[in-house]
Structure formats: structure tokens, C-alpha cells
Amino acid sequence: MTYAEWESCHPEAAAELFGLICAMPWRPPVDADEKSETWAQQQIRFKIARRGGMAWRNNVGATPVRCKACGEKQRPVRYGLANDSHQLNKAIKSSDLIGVIPRRVTPGMVGGTIAQFAAIEAKRPGWRYAGTEREQAQAAWLALIVKLGGFATFSTGDIEL
């Protein structure tokens, strides 16, 4: 039995389980000036979870490494999606949140459910696109994901799935 089948047989239990999973143990700031990018990320993650999806933080960067024996500088350890090199990271910057969103397939596609790849670049509430070099590289990643059939967007916490 799949979760969707169990949920249709036990809607009250599913609603209770959902409430436990999505419970907010903290209170979001009341003042808009106190809201941060971290707050926006949490709002996005809650909204994706309410749809049955998942989103994870995608930290991107490079850590310098020194040889423990001789102290010589080694190649940096790179982490995060689309961060194979400094040059690639400069041209395309993967999003803050990476995840999957369940999507009902159309009847012509057998009526199943798929997990659509999602990339969301979180921004603090009030942010506006300015076209900086960084924002252009972030937009390039989002455009690539959309071109390949994924869901990708900038978001200040309010997101339409």
C-alpha cells in the first residue's frame, strides 16, 4: 500500500500525521523588518511539505585544504550542486533549496504521480531583482532547471506550487 492509498483510507489519521510533521515549533517574526532569508526558506519548506514534497538546503562553496603532514596547500574541496569549478560557479549558481514536489500525471500519462525536481532561490522579504552578477548566475540555474522540466523560481517566502 502506498502512502496515497493509506491516506485515502484513513483521512483523519493522515491529517493528524500531517499536523505533527508540519507543526511549527517557533513563532515567525511579527515585524516584516525582522524577517530574513532564513525565515523565507522555512516558509518555502513548509509550503512544499504541505504539498507532500521535500526541500533541502543546498550549501555551495569551497573549503581550502592543507596537507596535515607537510602543511602544503591542496586543491579546495568543492561542495554544492553545479560547483565543479570556480569558473562554473561564477556562471551558474545553484539554488538555496533543492527538492522534489509530487505532481499528478495527466490521464494520458497513466494517472500516476511523479516527483518533479525543484530549485528555489530564497531571498529576504522585500527583495527585488537588480540584475547583479550573482543574481544573473542564479537566474541562469533557474532557467536551466525550467528548460529541463523542473520547477524553479526566486522566492521571498510566498511560493505558488
N, C-alpha and C positions, 0 to 999 in steps of 0.2 A: 504494500500500500504506500502510495506517495503521500507527501505532506498535504498536497491539494485535496486528495481523496479523503484523508483523515479530517481535514478542516471542514469539508462539506458534510461529513457525517457527524462532526462534533463542533458546531459553530461557537457554542458558548465556551467550551474549553479552549478553542483556538483564540477567541477574543481575550480570554484571561491570560493565556500564554503570551500573546502579543503585548498586552499591557505590562506584564512582568519584564519582557525583553526590552521594551521601548521606554520604560519608566525613566524619568529624568531625575537623577539624584541631586541635581543642583538647580539653582534658580538663575535664569538668564538675566543679565543686567537690565534694569528698567530704563536707564538713561541711554539714548542712542549714542551719545559720545563715548560711552564706556564699551560699546560693542567693538569687537576686534575681528581679525581674520580667523582666529581660533574659534570664536563664537559662531561665525558664519559657517566654518567647516562642520561644526557639531550640528547646526541646523540642517545642513545638506545631508549629513549622515543619517540623522533621524528621519528625514523625509524619504530617503532611499530605503531605509529599514522598514518603514511603514508600508512601502510597496512590495516588501518581501525580498529586496535586494541587499547588497552589502557594498561598503566602500571602505577602503583602507588608505591610510596616509602613505604617500609616496615621497620619502625624503630623497633629495638629489644632491649630490656633492662629491667631493674627493677628499680623502684624508692622506696627508703626507706620511710616508713610512720611512723609518731609518732602520738599518741593519742593527740588530741587538749586539752582534759580535764586534763589528767594526765601527758602527755609528755612521756609515755612509748612507747618503740619501738614496732611496729606492724609488721606483715608479709609484705614484699615488694609487691608492685603492679607490676606484670609482664606484659609486652606487646610485641606484635610482634608474628608472626607465629612460631610454634614449640618452644615455650619458656614457656612451662608449669612448668618447674623446672630448677634449676641451672644445675642439672645433665644432663637433656635432652639437654639444650642449649650448654653444653660443648661437647656433642657427635654429635649434628647436628645443624647447623646454617642456618636458612632460609635466602633467598637471599635479596639483597638490593631492587630489584624491583619485584613486583608481578603483573601479569596482565593476559590478555586474547588476543589471536591472532585469527582472523577469519580464518577458514580453509574450503575450499570447499570439501565437502564429495564426494567420488568417485561415479560414476554412479550406482555401485552395492549397494550403501548406499542411494539411492533415489536422489542424486544430491543436497542435502541441504547444508547449511553452519552451522558449529558448532563453538563454542568458545573454543579453546584449552587453557588450563591453562599454564601459562608461569612463570618461575622464572629465573631471570638474576642477577648474582652476578657481579656488576660493579667494575672494577679495573682501576686505573690510566693508561693512555697510557704508554707503555713501561714495564708494569708489566709482570713478568714471574712466573709461578707456582713453588714454592720452597718446597712444602710439609710440611709447618708448621702445627702445631696442629690446628690452626684456619682454614687454607686452607683445611685441611683434613675434618674438620667438615662441611665446606661449600660444599665441593665436595660430601659428604655423602648426603646432602639435594638435590643437583642437580641430583645425581644418583637415589634417591628415586622418584623424580618427573618424570624423564625419564622412569623409570620402570613402573610407573602408567599411562603412555601415554601422559604426558605433555611435554612441550618444556622447556629445562633448559640448561644453559651454563654460563661460565665465559665470560666476555666481557670487552674490553678496549674502547668500543665505536663503533667498527665496528662489525656488527652482521648480520648473514645470517638467515633470517626467512624462 
